[in-house]
Amino acid sequence: MRLLMLGGTEFAGRAVVEAALGRGWEVTVFHRGRHEPPAGVVPLLGDRTRPDGLAALARGEWDVVVDTWSSDPVAVRDAARLLAGRAGRYVYVSSRSVHTWPPAAGLSEDGPLVASSPDATGVPYAEAKRGGELAAVAAFGEERVLSGRAGLIIGPWENVGRLPWWLNRIARGGPVLAPGPHDLALQYIDVRDMAAWLLDACEAGLSGPYNLVSEPGHTTMGELLDACVRVTGSDAELRWRDPETVLGAGIEPWSGLPIWLPPGEAYDAMHTGDVSKALAAGLRCRPAAETVADTWAWLCGLGGTAPQRTDRPAVGITPEQEAKVLGP
């Protein structure tokens, strides 16, 4: 298989490239030159936000295009139009955020979607991802487009900082604020499992939207943080506090304490999605302990500091915020 990866040097794109190389695929990586692509790919340089940014893609044929773009849909529109006659399939890494808010607990791919357009610019994340889906379909047709609607993505190469923040905080040791409840069920996907499924789906000729996360309750907040304690080997003491105490201290869920959402509307939206369609199509998710251990090994290899996206604020709370909740 000949793969064109739009991006491919960070997180989700990097995982897809590594997985494709592992299968012996011929991989071309179109990127802006901010990071080195993996060894073994054909690199093409360009910035799709510029008027002539797609010039490097004027020639070439591929079996599959994978695109993780999450900003203005016009960038997906222009790339898909350019490639429609020279590529077999278009895989767009979308998001479950394309559903209208609030999505009901247990929502499947058939739930109501936000309004958007392939020509949209300057729109919020949900509309950007939905517009990207529409742009791909407009150029390639429904039968040649696969939309992987991811939820929470963690694992090696993470550049958002969620799991790396927990690992670094727990590695420092001492009392650690752990937001409860301990048995709070989590739904996420290891980026490598997402990448593997996307490539499997390409080989199987699948199309249409698929929710790409684990089953609800694949792990719990307690299991995840316990795994962080084990792999770091620290003397951290997890001190569990109920959601009301955490929220009462002014700590923001998701951004302040990454991954965690208290039970309620946002939790239902993020951690209870219906993934039966992807599971029936072969999605397999590795144990949480493996994801945590591999992410820690990757993080240690970088000296403890994970790459950080410049278009998103840093996550985590300060020592002062944590001490306020834990007390003396």
N, C-alpha and C positions, 0 to 999 in steps of 0.2 A: 504494500500500500504506500502511496505517496501522500504525505501529509504536509499541508501548509498551515503553520501555526501563526496566527496573528497575535503577537506578543511572544511569550514562551521563555522569558528569562526570570520571571517571578512567580511564586505561589502556584495558582491553579494552572496557568499556562506552562510553567516549568514542570509540574507533575505530569501533564499530558505529554510533553516532549520526552521526558525520561521514560515514560511508559511505552511510547511509540518506538523509541530507540531500542528498548529492551525486547521488542517484538521483531526487530530487524526491519522496521519501516524506513523508508527514505523520508527524511524530515527537513523541511525548509522553515526557517524561523524569520519572520518579518518583525523587526523591532526598531526602537528608536536609538539604540546604542548606549543606553544608560547603564546596562549591566551586560556582562559577558554571557552569551548563550552557551548551553552545554556543548561539550566536544562531540563531534560527529555529525553536526547539522550543517546545512547550507545556509549561511546568514545573508539576509537582505536588509538593508537599512532604509528607513523611511519614517516619517511622522504623519500619520493619517489625519491629523488636525490641520495640516497645512494644505494650501491649494494644490500643490504638486506632490503631496506626500506619498501617493500611491504609485509613483513612477516606476519603482523597482518591481512592481507586480504586473507590469504591462505585458510580460511574456511568461510562459510557463503553464504547465498543466498538472493538476493534482486530483487524486481520488477524493480527498477529504480536506475541507477547511475547518479549523476550529478557531472560534473567536470568543474572547472573554470580555469584550468591551463593556464598560458600565457607565459611560457618560453619554453625550449627545447621540441619539440614534442615527443621525445623518452620517456618522462615521461608519456604522454598520451598513447603512444603505449604499454608500459609495463603494465600499469594498465588495459587497455582495453583487452589485450591478457589474462591476468590473470583472468579477470572477465567474459569473453564472455560466458562461459558455465554455469555461476551461477547467471546471472542477465538478466532480460528481455529486458531492453532498456538502451541506453547510451545517456545522454543529455550533450552536450558540449556547454558551454557558450563561443561562439566565438566572432567575431568582424566584423564590416563592413569594417575594414581595410584589409581584405583578398582580396579585389578587387585591380586590378592593378591601379597604379597612373598615371594620375589623373582620378578618377571615374567621369563619366558624371553626371550632375545634374539630379535628378530623377531616379537614377540607381536602378534597381530591383535586386533580388537575382541571376538573370541569367547573370549578367555582367561578363566580363573577370576577371579571378582570378590570383593571383601571383603563381609562380611555387614554390613548396615546396615538402617535403617528410616526412613521419612518422619517418624516421630515422635521421632527421636533428638535429644538435646541433649548438649552438652559432649563431643562425640566428636572424635577426631583428623581431620586433613584428608581422608584417604582415605575414611573412613566418612562424613564430612560431604558430600563430593561424590557418593558413591554414594547416600546418602540423598536428596540433591537430585534425582538422576535418578529414583529410585523415586517421590518425591513428585509430580513432574511427570507421570509416567505414570499414577499413581493418579487424578489429577484429570482429565487430558486424554485418556488412552488412548494406546496405543502408536503408533497411526497419526497422531496429531497432535503428537507430541513428537520433537524432534531434539536429540540430545545430542552436542555437539562436545567430544570429549575431547582437550584441548590438552596439550602437553608444555611445553617451555621457550618462553616468549613474550617477545620483545624488540621494540624499535622505539620510535618517538615516543610520548610520554605515559607511558613506563614509570615506575611508582612503587615498584618493588622495588629498583632501583638496580644491576642487574647490568652491563648494557652502559654505562650512565652512569659507573659506577665505573672501568671500563677506559678510557673516553675521557678522563676527568679525570686519571687517573693518568698516562696516556701524554702528555697535553697538558703536564704538568709537566716532562716531558723527563728526560734523564739515563738511567742504566742502569735497566731495568725487568725485574723477574722475570717470565719467560714460562714457564708450566708446560707441559712436553712430554707426549708427543712433538709435534713441529711439525706433523706430518701427521695428528694425531688428528681423526677425522671427527666432525662435529657435526650434530645434528638439532634443529631449533627451528622457530618460525614467526614471521614479522613480523606484529605485531598487526593491521596493515591488510589483509594477505592473509587472515588468519583471518576478519576482519569481512566482507570481500568474499565469501568462500566461504559464510559463514553466510547472508548475504542472498540469494545465488544459490540456495542450497539451499532457502530459504523459497519463492522464486518457482517452483522446480521441484517443490515439494511433497514433499521428501525427509523421511524419518523414521528413527528408530533411532540407534544410536551410530556415530560416525565418529572415528577418530584424526585429529587436526588438527595435524600438524607437517610439515616438509619431508621429502623423502626422506633416508634416512641418508647422510651425506657430502655434503649440500648445500653445505657449506663445511668448512673445517678450522680448528683453533685458530690455526694459522699465518696462514691467509688472513684470519681475523677480526682478529687483532691487527695484522697488516700494514696492513689497511684503516684501523684506528684511527690508526696512525702517519701515514698519508697525509692523512687528512681533517683532523687536528689541525695538521699542518704543524710538528710539534715535532721536536726533535733527539733524541727517545727512541731508545735502543739496546736492542732486545729481547735479553735474555740468557736463552737457553733452558736449562732444567734438567730432568733426568729426574724422573719421578714419585716415585721412591724418595728423592731428595734433598729434594724439596718436602715430602713427607709426614714425612720424618725430622726436619724442622725444626719439626714440630708445627703446620703450616699445614693448615687444614681445606679440603678441596675443596668446591666449590659455594658455601660461605658465605665462606670466607677469600679464595679466588680464584674469583670468580663465573664461572659457565658451565662451568668446567673440572671434569671428573671423570676420575680415572685409569682406565685399562682395568681392568675387573673387573665385579662384580655390579651396582653402582649405575650404571656407565657403560652396560652392556647395557640396563638398564631405561629409561634416559633417552634414549639416542642411537641405538637400533637398532630402534625400533618399525616395524611394518608399516603403511604408509599407502596401500597400493594401492587400498583402497576409496574414500578421499577423492580420490585422484588420478584414478581412473576417473570420479568425479563432478565433475571440473572444477577441483580445487584447483591453483592456480598460485602458485609462490613466487618472489618477486623476488630478484635477486642479493644476496649478503651485503654487497657494497660499497655498494649503494643504501641498505640498512637502516642501515648504520653512518653514512653521510654524512647521511642525513635525521635520524637521532637526534642527531648532533652539531649540526646546524643548529638543531634544536628546543632542545637543551640550551643552546646559546649564546644563544638568544632569551630564556632564563630567567635569564641571568647565570651559568650554569654549575652551578647547584644544582637538581637534579631533585627533584620531590615525593617524599616518603617515606611509605610506609604505616606507621601507628602500631602495627599488629598483627603486624609482623614485625621482627626485629632487623636492624640495618644490616649490609651486606656489606662485604667488603674486609679487607685486612691493613694493619698499621701500617708506617711507614717502618722501624722497628726490626726488625720481622719480616722485611721484605724484605732489609734489609742483612745480616741473619744468614745468609741463604741465598746472597746474591751475594758476600759477603766483601769484602775491601779492594780 
